[in-house]
Amino acid sequence: MSEQLPVNPDMLRWARETGGFGIDDVVVKLKRKRITSETVASWEKGAASPTYVQLERLAYEIYKRPLALFFFPEPPEEETPAESFRTLPQEEINLLEPRLLYLVRQAKVMRENLRELFDGVNPAKKQVCSDITIHSSDTISDVAKAVREYLGVGLNQQYALTTNDKALKYWRNVLEKHGVFVFKDAFKDDECSGFCLYDDVFPVIYINNSQAKIRQIFTLFHELAHLLFKTGGIDLRHDDFVQRMRGPNKRVEVFCNKFAGEFLVPTEDIKPRIRNHTIDDNLLTRLARKYSVSREVILRKCLDLNHITKITKAFYEAKVKEWNEERFTRGKPGPGGNPYYTKGAYLGPYYIETAFGKYYQGAISKTQLADYLGMKEAHVSTFEGYVLHGGSTA
């Protein structure tokens, strides 16, 4: 009989619940015939304990928490999803998948990394989230104009972005130059396009790299609007919950969606381009390419301007359903590509160059550099060769 580990059962339960797992989920992931729901429940009651090997699997593969944490006397102070995303209804928070909850924790780690790498001071000379605040009396068009002027981006610059890939790199760079840090990851959940965490000094946006570049672009500005409201937020593909909301939180969610559309496709610019035109796939595709947005964003703008286009909501919903079915039929891109380039795209050149800069200045060790990059120390040199000396990242 193996010796019982001095694991804190309360920590086991806390890690499972904050990770979004039920007991049965843990049993399935452990994939061991002798481990049942009763086994896991007994660990959490302190009547038994996992073996060291089982604890390693729980910590690193399932809960994705440091192993030492399970010996703590009590859980560390940690902002809950409800505190991070104050405008999201609790019933939606309860539905967040474990993978997304993990990425939110990772985003908080990245925020602390930024604080350390930049000695607690945001390096941007102009910081959009500090300098612009949305007030209840502001109109969406006025805020979008103000943000465009602040970022110094004219429409001609936007038109010159000939591919969606170039557009995403451009907008990411613009936001990072203005104090907003952008990271990417594969969310493995098509329902969530991204999220943001508000911070007075280091606001962070995470976007779902598994989705199309045009969707990632829209998400950048949906989340930017949340940050201008001084709150975190999540961009979910289904937004029927917004209709059930009431009060200021509903206004914020509606505003963020409409702000992204207005910022990327200003009403005054598109009006003459759709007036007296038949709204068909050719026009929608052409305008989508011009602004580097999806056809859905253009069609939504046409619906909002139905006094010009005569577009009905039924037509809009039918087209969106058709495009979603096309997207589903095409499927998701399969795995592949160079993992170093993928990592580079997730972290972004600004963050990577800053981390390596600190290392070559002697301010951090190679071990610390590896921690900042989220990889094993043995892989750092190869990563540097590919990403810093072998090409750009998206």
N, C-alpha and C positions, 0 to 999 in steps of 0.2 A: 504494500500500500504506500503510495507516494505521500511525502510530507506536504501538509497544507501550506500554501503560500500566505504570507501576511498581507493579502490584498484587502483593500477597503471595499466592502460590498456596496457601500453608498456610491463610491466612485464608478464602479461597474455599471450601476443603474443610471447614474448621471450621464456617463459617456454614451450609453445606448440611447437614452431619451433625447439628449441634445443632438445626437447624430441622426435622429429621425427613424430609428429602427424599432420594430416590435420584437418581442422575444422570439417569435417564430422566424422572423427575418434572420436573426442571428444564427439560429439552428441551421437554416438552409445554407447560409454562407460558410459555416464551419465545415459542413459536408462530412460529418463523422456519424456513423450509425449509432454509436453508443451515447451520443449527446442529444438529449431531447429538450423540449421546453422546460420540463421539470428540472433538468440539470442546470440550465441557465438561470432559472428562477432560484434554485438553491444557492448558486454563486452569489446572487444579488441579496440573498437573505443572510449570507454569512454561514450557512450550514455546511457549505463545502467551498472549494476554490478551484479555479482552473489550474492545470499544470503550467509550467513556465512556457512550454511550446504553445499551448492553447492561448495563454495570455499574450504572447507575441503576436499571434494571429489576430486576436481581438484588437490589440493596440494598433498594429501597423497596417493590417489589411482591411479591417472592417471599420473600426471607429476612427482610424487615422489620428491617433493621439499619441503623445510620448508615453513610453512604457512606464516611466517613473511616476507618472501622474496617478496611476492606480494604487500607489502606496501612500498618496497624500491623505492627511486627516480629513480634509474637506475640499470641495470643488473650488477652483480658482474663480475670482470674480470675472465674469464674462458677459458682455452685452448680448442680450437675447435677440433673436430675429425680430420679435415684436418691437424691441427698442430701436433696432437698426432701421426698420421699415415701418415707421409710425403710421403712414397713410394706408398701408395694406390691411384689409380686414383680417381678423384673427382666423376666420375659417379658411382663408387662402394661405395664411402662414402655416396652418396645420397640414396643408397639402404639399408643402415644399419637400422635394425629394432629398434623400440623404446626400446625393452627389452635390446638389446645390448648397445645402447647408455646409458641406465640407468646403466648397469654394468660397463661401462667405467667410469662413474662418481663415482660409488662405489669404483672402483679400485683407483681412485685419493684420495678418502677419506681414504682408507686403507693405501695408501702411506704416507699421513699426519699422520695417527695413528702411523705408524712405526717411523716416524720422532720424534714424541712426546715420544713414549715408550722407544726409544733408545737414547734420548737426542741429536738427530741429527747426531749420529755416527753409521755407520754400524758395528755391533759387529763381523762380520766375519774377521778372521785373514788374510785370502786370499780372494780377491774379483775378480772373473773372469772377470767381465765387466770392471773393472779398469785396470787389468793387461794384458788383451788380446784385441787387436784391429785388425780388418780385414782390410787389405790393398788391393788395386786394383790388385796388382801383385800376391796375394796369391792364391794358388790352394785350392780347397775344401778339398782334401785329406790331405794336409799339415795342414790346419786349424783344421780339425777333429782330427788329431794325436796330435797336440799341445794342444787342449782342453782336450783330454783324459789324456794326461800326466799331465796337470795342475791339473785336478780333481783327479788324482791318481787312476783311474779306469782301471783295466786290463780286458781282455776278459774273463778270468777264473771266475772273480767275477760276470761278467754279466751272464755267463752260469749257475752259481749257483742259479740264481733267478728262482725258480721252478714254480712260477705262475705269471701271469700278475699283480695281485694285489701286490705281494711282489716287483715286478720290479718297479711299479709306486711309491710305498712308498720309495724304495731305491733311485731312481733318484731324487725324490722331496727332500729327505733329503740331498743328495749330493749337489744339487744346493743351498739349503738354507745354508749349511755349507760354501758355497763359495760366499755368499753375494747376492743371487737372491731369492726374496721372492715369494712363489707360493701359490696362492689361487684358490679355485674352486667354481663353482656355476652351477645351472641348467640354461643353456642359453635359453631353450625352442626354440631353433633354430638349427636344425641339420646342417645347412649350415656353421655355424661358429664353429670351434673347439677350438678357444682360441685367446687371444691377449696379448700383452705386452705393458707396458709403460716404456720408458727409463727414468732414472734419474741417475745423477752422483753418488748418495749415496745409494738410495733405489730403484733399478730396480724391477719391479713387473711383474709377469706372472699370468694370469687368464686362467684356462682351463675349458672346458665344461664337467661337471660331468655327463651329460646325455649320453655321448658317451662312447664307449668301452674303457677299460683301455689301450689297445694297441694304440688306437688313441690318448688318452691323453698323453701317453709317447712320441709319435712322435711330438705332438704339443709342448711339453716342449722344445724340441731341435730346432724345427722350430723357436720358439720365442726366444730362447737363441741366435740363429744366428742374429736375428734382433737386440738384445741388444748389441751384439759384434760390430755391425755396428753403434752403438750409436743412434738407432732410435726405435720408437715403430712400432708395426706391428700386422697384423691380419692373422690368419690361416683359410682360407676359403676352403671348400671342392671343390667348383668349382674354377678352376684356368684358365679358358679360357681368362679372362681379361689380364693375363700375356702376352699372345701372341700379344695383341694389344699395349703393352707398348713399350717404346723406352728408350734408354739411361741408365744411372746409376740406376734408379729405377727398371727397368726390371732386371738388373743384380742382384740387391739385392734380389728380390723375387725368382728368379731362384736359387740363391745361398742358400737361407734359406731352401728351399725344399730339395735340394740335400745334404746340410750339415747334416740335420736330418737323412737322409738315410745313409750317409757315416759314421756318428758318431756311429749310432746304429748297422750298418752292414758294417764294414770296407771291402773295396773291396779286399784287399790282403788276408783277412781271409776267405771270402766266395768263392773266385775263385776256390780253389782246391775242394770245397764241391759240386760245380755244374759242374765242367769240366767232360765231358764224361758221364753225367747223363741225363736221360730223364726228362724234366721239367714237372712234373705232380702234381696233388693235394697232393699226399702223400709226395713228396719231399718238396713242398712249405709249407705244414703244419708242417712238422718236423723242417725245418729251421726257420719258424716263431716262433715256440715254443723255439727253442734254443736261439734266440736273443731277445725274448719277443717283437716281432713286429708283424704287420699284414702280411698276405699272399701277400697283394698288395705291401708292401715295398720290400719283397723278389723278387716278380715278376718284379718289376721296376728295381731292381738291375740286374736281369737276362737280361732284355731288354737293359740296358746300356752296358752290357757285351755280346751283341749278337754275337760277333766274337767267343765266347766260346759256347754259348747256342743255337744259331740260332733262338732265339725268335723274332717274328715279332711284330710290333706295333699293327697290327690287332688282333693278338692273345692276347696281353696284354689288349687291350681295351675290347675285348669280355669277358675275365675273370673278369675284374674289374666290368663290367656291371652285370655279373652273381652274383658276391658277393654283389653288392649294392642291387640287387633285393632280395637276400636272407635276407639281413639286413632289408630291408623294410618289407618283409613278416613276419619276426619275430616280428617286431614292437618295440616300445620303452618300457622299463620297466615301470610298473604302479607305482602309488604313494604307499608309505608304508614305513615301517621301523620307527625307533625311530628318531624323529626330532632333538633330542640333539646329537645323533651320527652323523646325517647328517650335522648339523652345525659344529660339530667337524672336520669332514672330509673337509668341505669347508675352514675353517680357518687354520687347520693344527696344530699339537702339539706344534711346536716351537712358533708360535704367541700366542697361548692360554696360554702356560706356562709362557711366558714373561709377558702377561697382568696380570695373577693372581699373579705372582711374585711381580710386582709393587704394586698391591693391598695389599698383605700381608706385604710388606715393609712399608706400610703407605704412599706411594708416590702418590697414587690416591684413590679416594673414590669409594664406591660400585656403585654409580651412573655413575661415569666415566668409571669404569670397564664394566658396562652394555653397555655403548655407544661404547666402543672399541669392544665388542663382538657382537654388533648389536642386542641386545635383551632387553626385559623389565627387570628391576631390580629384580622383583619378581622371575624371572626364573634363575637367576645366580647360586644360591646354588644347584638347581636341575641339572643344566648343569654341574657344577663342579663334582657333585657326579657321573654322568654318564661317563663323558669324561676323567676327570683326575684320577678317582679312579675305573672306571668300564671297561676299555678296551682301545685299541689303536685306532687311526684314520688314514684313508687312505690319 
